[in-house]
Amino acid sequence: MGEGIGQGKYMSLHRSLRSGGATAAKRNVLKRFERVTLLKKRGQWKAGMKSTGLPKTKPE
């Protein structure tokens, strides 16, 4: 018989599509609530500030 679909032959999976625990730890983009929390921690959050249009923040 010929080799067809479903007979143990699979396409390889690109490394960016694989699920890995290490990728979550390397995030360099923060969600809005994380940015607000970080600004409060650094003392850069002023009372009455809006959560839109926040300054750029780098994660620690």
N, CA, C and O atoms as a printed pandas DataFrame, in Angstrom:
     atom_number atom_name residue_name chain_id  residue_number  x_coord  y_coord  z_coord
0              1         N          MET        A               1    0.832   -1.183    0.000
1              2        CA          MET        A               1    0.000    0.000    0.000
2              3         C          MET        A               1    0.880    1.250    0.000
3              4         O          MET        A               1    2.033    1.203    0.428
4              5         N          GLY        A               2    0.344    2.344   -0.471
5              6        CA          GLY        A               2    1.080    3.598   -0.498
6              7         C          GLY        A               2    1.022    4.315    0.840
7              8         O          GLY        A               2    0.207    3.993    1.705
8              9         N          GLU        A               3    1.897    5.282    0.987
9             10        CA          GLU        A               3    1.909    6.069    2.218
10            11         C          GLU        A               3    0.961    7.248    2.033
11            12         O          GLU        A               3    1.148    8.074    1.141
12            13         N          GLY        A               4   -0.048    7.316    2.877
13            14        CA          GLY        A               4   -1.031    8.381    2.753
14            15         C          GLY        A               4   -1.259    9.075    4.077
15            16         O          GLY        A               4   -0.503    8.907    5.034
16            17         N          ILE        A               5   -2.298    9.843    4.104
17            18        CA          ILE        A               5   -2.656   10.579    5.321
18            19         C          ILE        A               5   -3.102    9.592    6.384
19            20         O          ILE        A               5   -3.854    8.659    6.101
20            21         N          GLY        A               6   -2.637    9.802    7.609
21            22        CA          GLY        A               6   -3.059    8.981    8.725
22            23         C          GLY        A               6   -2.255    7.706    8.893
23            24         O          GLY        A               6   -2.686    6.804    9.611
24            25         N          GLN        A               7   -1.106    7.606    8.255
25            26        CA          GLN        A               7   -0.302    6.398    8.385
26            27         C          GLN        A               7    1.035    6.701    9.056
27            28         O          GLN        A               7    2.061    6.134    8.679
28            29         N          GLY        A               8    1.029    7.582   10.034
29            30        CA          GLY        A               8    2.229    7.847   10.806
30            31         C          GLY        A               8    3.132    8.929   10.254
31            32         O          GLY        A               8    4.167    9.213   10.857
32            33         N          LYS        A               9    2.798    9.531    9.163
33            34        CA          LYS        A               9    3.616   10.609    8.598
34            35         C          LYS        A               9    2.980   11.945    8.962
35            36         O          LYS        A               9    1.829   12.209    8.615
36            37         N          TYR        A              10    3.726   12.772    9.654
37            38        CA          TYR        A              10    3.220   14.066   10.085
38            39         C          TYR        A              10    4.135   15.159    9.581
39            40         O          TYR        A              10    5.330   14.954    9.373
40            41         N          MET        A              11    3.549   16.318    9.391
41            42        CA          MET        A              11    4.353   17.477    9.020
42            43         C          MET        A              11    5.048   18.000   10.268
43            44         O          MET        A              11    4.543   17.860   11.382
44            45         N          SER        A              12    6.192   18.594   10.069
45            46        CA          SER        A              12    6.893   19.169   11.216
46            47         C          SER        A              12    6.180   20.441   11.659
47            48         O          SER        A              12    5.487   21.082   10.869
48            49         N          LEU        A              13    6.353   20.796   12.914
49            50        CA          LEU        A              13    5.719   21.966   13.492
50            51         C          LEU        A              13    6.768   23.053   13.672
51            52         O          LEU        A              13    7.828   22.817   14.251
52            53         N          HIS        A              14    6.462   24.252   13.168
53            54        CA          HIS        A              14    7.396   25.364   13.287
54            55         C          HIS        A              14    7.646   25.662   14.761
55            56         O          HIS        A              14    6.729   25.559   15.576
56            57         N          ARG        A              15    8.873   26.029   15.111
57            58        CA          ARG        A              15    9.245   26.212   16.514
58            59         C          ARG        A              15    8.463   27.329   17.187
59            60         O          ARG        A              15    8.285   27.296   18.405
60            61         N          SER        A              16    7.990   28.319   16.434
61            62        CA          SER        A              16    7.223   29.413   17.044
62            63         C          SER        A              16    5.808   28.971   17.414
63            64         O          SER        A              16    5.137   29.648   18.193
64            65         N          LEU        A              17    5.352   27.857   16.872
65            66        CA          LEU        A              17    4.002   27.375   17.150
66            67         C          LEU        A              17    3.967   26.335   18.252
67            68         O          LEU        A              17    2.887   25.950   18.702
68            69         N          ARG        A              18    5.105   25.882   18.687
69            70        CA          ARG        A              18    5.146   24.883   19.750
70            71         C          ARG        A              18    4.797   25.520   21.077
71            72         O          ARG        A              18    5.109   26.684   21.328
72            73         N          SER        A              19    4.144   24.741   21.922
73            74        CA          SER        A              19    3.821   25.262   23.244
74            75         C          SER        A              19    4.987   24.967   24.170
75            76         O          SER        A              19    5.421   23.824   24.310
76            77         N          GLY        A              20    5.475   26.008   24.787
77            78        CA          GLY        A              20    6.597   25.858   25.706
78            79         C          GLY        A              20    6.417   26.775   26.888
79            80         O          GLY        A              20    5.923   27.892   26.733
80            81         N          GLY        A              21    6.798   26.340   28.044
81            82        CA          GLY        A              21    6.643   27.147   29.249
82            83         C          GLY        A              21    7.582   28.341   29.292
83            84         O          GLY        A              21    7.301   29.325   29.977
84            85         N          ALA        A              22    8.682   28.268   28.578
85            86        CA          ALA        A              22    9.677   29.340   28.638
86            87         C          ALA        A              22    9.207   30.598   27.907
87            88         O          ALA        A              22    9.667   31.693   28.230
88            89         N          THR        A              23    8.318   30.475   26.945
89            90        CA          THR        A              23    7.913   31.655   26.181
90            91         C          THR        A              23    7.107   32.627   27.026
91            92         O          THR        A              23    7.183   33.834   26.796
92            93         N          ALA        A              24    6.350   32.151   27.982
93            94        CA          ALA        A              24    5.537   33.037   28.812
94            95         C          ALA        A              24    6.420   33.893   29.721
95            96         O          ALA        A              24    6.039   35.012   30.062
96            97         N          ALA        A              25    7.561   33.404   30.111
97            98        CA          ALA        A              25    8.429   34.138   31.019
98            99         C          ALA        A              25    9.195   35.252   30.304
99           100         O          ALA        A              25    9.711   36.153   30.965
100          101         N          LYS        A              26    9.282   35.217   28.997
101          102        CA          LYS        A              26   10.081   36.180   28.244
102          103         C          LYS        A              26    9.244   37.305   27.641
103          104         O          LYS        A              26    9.717   38.008   26.749
104          105         N          ARG        A              27    8.021   37.486   28.107
105          106        CA          ARG        A              27    7.184   38.537   27.530
106          107         C          ARG        A              27    7.800   39.905   27.792
107          108         O          ARG        A              27    8.250   40.184   28.904
108          109         N          ASN        A              28    7.823   40.748   26.784
109          110        CA          ASN        A              28    8.335   42.097   26.986
110          111         C          ASN        A              28    7.247   43.142   26.743
111          112         O          ASN        A              28    7.520   44.342   26.749
112          113         N          VAL        A              29    6.018   42.684   26.530
113          114        CA          VAL        A              29    4.888   43.582   26.358
114          115         C          VAL        A              29    3.946   43.362   27.529
115          116         O          VAL        A              29    3.515   42.238   27.788
116          117         N          LEU        A              30    3.630   44.439   28.234
117          118        CA          LEU        A              30    2.778   44.336   29.410
118          119         C          LEU        A              30    1.339   44.671   29.063
119          120         O          LEU        A              30    1.073   45.492   28.185
120          121         N          LYS        A              31    0.423   44.034   29.757
121          122        CA          LYS        A              31   -0.985   44.378   29.621
122          123         C          LYS        A              31   -1.225   45.669   30.384
123          124         O          LYS        A              31   -0.405   46.073   31.208
124          125         N          ARG        A              32   -2.352   46.313   30.107
125          126        CA          ARG        A              32   -2.611   47.628   30.693
126          127         C          ARG        A              32   -2.593   47.597   32.216
127          128         O          ARG        A              32   -1.991   48.468   32.844
128          129         N          PHE        A              33   -3.244   46.604   32.817
129          130        CA          PHE        A              33   -3.281   46.556   34.282
130          131         C          PHE        A              33   -1.889   46.306   34.858
131          132         O          PHE        A              33   -1.588   46.763   35.960
132          133         N          GLU        A              34   -1.035   45.584   34.121
133          134        CA          GLU        A              34    0.339   45.365   34.584
134          135         C          GLU        A              34    1.142   46.660   34.514
135          136         O          GLU        A              34    1.979   46.926   35.377
136          137         N          ARG        A              35    0.888   47.458   33.490
137          138        CA          ARG        A              35    1.585   48.746   33.360
138          139         C          ARG        A              35    1.170   49.702   34.467
139          140         O          ARG        A              35    2.006   50.413   35.025
140          141         N          VAL        A              36   -0.128   49.720   34.786
141          142        CA          VAL        A              36   -0.613   50.595   35.865
142          143         C          VAL        A              36    0.010   50.174   37.191
143          144         O          VAL        A              36    0.460   51.018   37.966
144          145         N          THR        A              37    0.035   48.867   37.453
145          146        CA          THR        A              37    0.628   48.356   38.690
146          147         C          THR        A              37    2.103   48.731   38.776
147          148         O          THR        A              37    2.582   49.128   39.838
148          149         N          LEU        A              38    2.816   48.609   37.674
149          150        CA          LEU        A              38    4.235   48.937   37.651
150          151         C          LEU        A              38    4.462   50.429   37.871
151          152         O          LEU        A              38    5.381   50.817   38.591
152          153         N          LEU        A              39    3.627   51.267   37.253
153          154        CA          LEU        A              39    3.752   52.714   37.449
154          155         C          LEU        A              39    3.469   53.096   38.900
155          156         O          LEU        A              39    4.138   53.969   39.453
156          157         N          LYS        A              40    2.489   52.453   39.514
157          158        CA          LYS        A              40    2.196   52.719   40.926
158          159         C          LYS        A              40    3.378   52.323   41.794
159          160         O          LYS        A              40    3.738   53.034   42.732
160          161         N          LYS        A              41    3.980   51.179   41.474
161          162        CA          LYS        A              41    5.116   50.685   42.249
162          163         C          LYS        A              41    6.310   51.630   42.132
163          164         O          LYS        A              41    7.047   51.829   43.099
164          165         N          ARG        A              42    6.497   52.206   40.955
165          166        CA          ARG        A              42    7.613   53.130   40.723
166          167         C          ARG        A              42    7.309   54.544   41.202
167          168         O          ARG        A              42    8.199   55.395   41.223
168          169         N          GLY        A              43    6.061   54.802   41.587
169          170        CA          GLY        A              43    5.685   56.138   42.036
170          171         C          GLY        A              43    5.419   57.104   40.906
171          172         O          GLY        A              43    5.421   58.315   41.127
172          173         N          GLN        A              44    5.191   56.614   39.707
173          174        CA          GLN        A              44    4.942   57.466   38.546
174          175         C          GLN        A              44    3.452   57.611   38.241
175          176         O          GLN        A              44    3.082   58.340   37.321
176          177         N          TRP        A              45    2.601   56.936   38.992
177          178        CA          TRP        A              45    1.156   57.005   38.783
178          179         C          TRP        A              45    0.611   58.158   39.623
179          180         O          TRP        A              45    0.826   58.209   40.834
180          181         N          LYS        A              46   -0.092   59.077   38.975
181          182        CA          LYS        A              46   -0.675   60.215   39.672
182          183         C          LYS        A              46   -2.181   59.991   39.801
183          184         O          LYS        A              46   -2.813   59.433   38.904
184          185         N          ALA        A              47   -2.742   60.427   40.910
185          186        CA          ALA        A              47   -4.184   60.296   41.110
186          187         C          ALA        A              47   -4.929   61.027   39.998
187          188         O          ALA        A              47   -4.594   62.162   39.662
188          189         N          GLY        A              48   -5.921   60.387   39.440
189          190        CA          GLY        A              48   -6.706   61.004   38.371
190          191         C          GLY        A              48   -6.205   60.691   36.976
191          192         O          GLY        A              48   -6.821   61.114   35.998
192          193         N          MET        A              49   -5.105   59.962   36.855
193          194        CA          MET        A              49   -4.597   59.585   35.528
194          195         C          MET        A              49   -5.540   58.581   34.883
195          196         O          MET        A              49   -6.149   57.762   35.571
196          197         N          LYS        A              50   -5.658   58.644   33.569
197          198        CA          LYS        A              50   -6.465   57.678   32.834
198          199         C          LYS        A              50   -5.592   56.480   32.472
199          200         O          LYS        A              50   -4.371   56.589   32.355
200          201         N          SER        A              51   -6.244   55.347   32.299
201          202        CA          SER        A              51   -5.479   54.138   31.973
202          203         C          SER        A              51   -5.178   54.020   30.484
203          204         O          SER        A              51   -4.514   53.076   30.056
204          205         N          THR        A              52   -5.661   54.971   29.695
205          206        CA          THR        A              52   -5.318   54.984   28.267
206          207         C          THR        A              52   -4.238   56.015   28.045
207          208         O          THR        A              52   -4.179   57.013   28.762
208          209         N          GLY        A              53   -3.396   55.796   27.079
209          210        CA          GLY        A              53   -2.318   56.728   26.780
210          211         C          GLY        A              53   -1.222   56.720   27.817
211          212         O          GLY        A              53   -0.623   57.757   28.102
212          213         N          LEU        A              54   -0.954   55.553   28.386
213          214        CA          LEU        A              54    0.085   55.447   29.409
214          215         C          LEU        A              54    1.472   55.596   28.802
215          216         O          LEU        A              54    1.665   55.284   27.627
216          217         N          PRO        A              55    2.444   56.070   29.586
217          218        CA          PRO        A              55    3.811   56.119   29.071
218          219         C          PRO        A              55    4.352   54.721   28.886
219          220         O          PRO        A              55    3.882   53.770   29.510
220          221         N          LYS        A              56    5.347   54.604   28.020
221          222        CA          LYS        A              56    5.973   53.299   27.798
222          223         C          LYS        A              56    6.680   52.840   29.066
223          224         O          LYS        A              56    7.323   53.632   29.754
224          225         N          THR        A              57    6.555   51.568   29.360
225          226        CA          THR        A              57    7.211   50.993   30.536
226          227         C          THR        A              57    7.873   49.696   30.138
227          228         O          THR        A              57    7.322   48.917   29.360
228          229         N          LYS        A              58    9.048   49.467   30.668
229          230        CA          LYS        A              58    9.747   48.222   30.437
230          231         C          LYS        A              58    9.550   47.326   31.650
231          232         O          LYS        A              58    9.634   47.796   32.785
232          233         N          PRO        A              59    9.289   46.038   31.424
233          234        CA          PRO        A              59    9.122   45.138   32.568
234          235         C          PRO        A              59   10.414   44.986   33.331
235          236         O          PRO        A              59   11.498   45.173   32.778
236          237         N          GLU        A              60   10.301   44.646   34.599
237          238        CA          GLU        A              60   11.491   44.492   35.435
238          239         C          GLU        A              60   12.049   43.108   35.312
239          240         O          GLU        A              60   13.056   42.791   35.946
